[in-house]
Amino acid sequence: MKNTSIRKLGDEDYTELEHLLTEYWGAPRVVSKGKIREARELDGYIAVKGSVVTGLVTFIVENDECELITLNSFHRRKGLGTQLVKKVITHAKMKGCKRVFLCTTNDNTEALTFYQRRKFVFKDIYVNRIADYRPLKPEIPKTGNHGIPIRDEIEMELVL
């Protein structure tokens, strides 16, 4: 996007990050593969146009894997989401990661399409896993996009 700058998240961004995660993900924490990820433990990149946040990606590197935790682009279909994912992939390569992976839910058809177009493949499907996560994060709704019940966790990966 024109006039948009992308930079690493800094300490000064974590209040905004917590706000955005709460607004778009229901809470300042995300559950993935049975782990609770708090906003303040995440690394990431933030896209800003002037003083307005236009996009955000969060991730965490553990051992030789990079987990992409959240991705938000507030101006869709302009290439910003792709730019943010590329930043994560570059970071993961610099850290010596063997793969970048993410988990999403069965209702998130836009994410499933987006990541497949960026060469991510399905790694695993954890049937009915979301029921296990609701006690950890009660904000997870029962029904998601297109009226689809949120049940399954889908892991996708890009081998580096």
SULWOLIN-V25661 format. One line per field, one symbol per residue. ss: DSSP state (h for helix, s for strand, l for the rest). burial: I if it has 24 or more other ideal C-beta (glycine too) atoms within 12 Angstrom, else O. A space follows every 50 residues. Layout:
ss->???
burial->???
//
This chain:
ss->llllssssllhhhhhhhhhhhhhhhlllssssllsssshhhlsssssssl lsssssssssssllsssssssssllllllhhhhhhhhhhhhhhhllllss ssssslllhhhhhhhhhlllsssssslllhhhhhllllllllslhhhlsl llsssssssl
burial->IOOIOIOIIOOOIOOIIIOIIOOOIOIIIIIIIOOOIOIOIIIIIIIIOO OOIIIIIIIIIOOOIIIIIIIIIIOOOOOIIIIIIOIIIOIIOOOOIOII IIIIIIIIOOIIOIIOOIOIOOOOOIOOIIOOIOOOIOOIOOOOOOOOOI IIIIIIIIOO
//
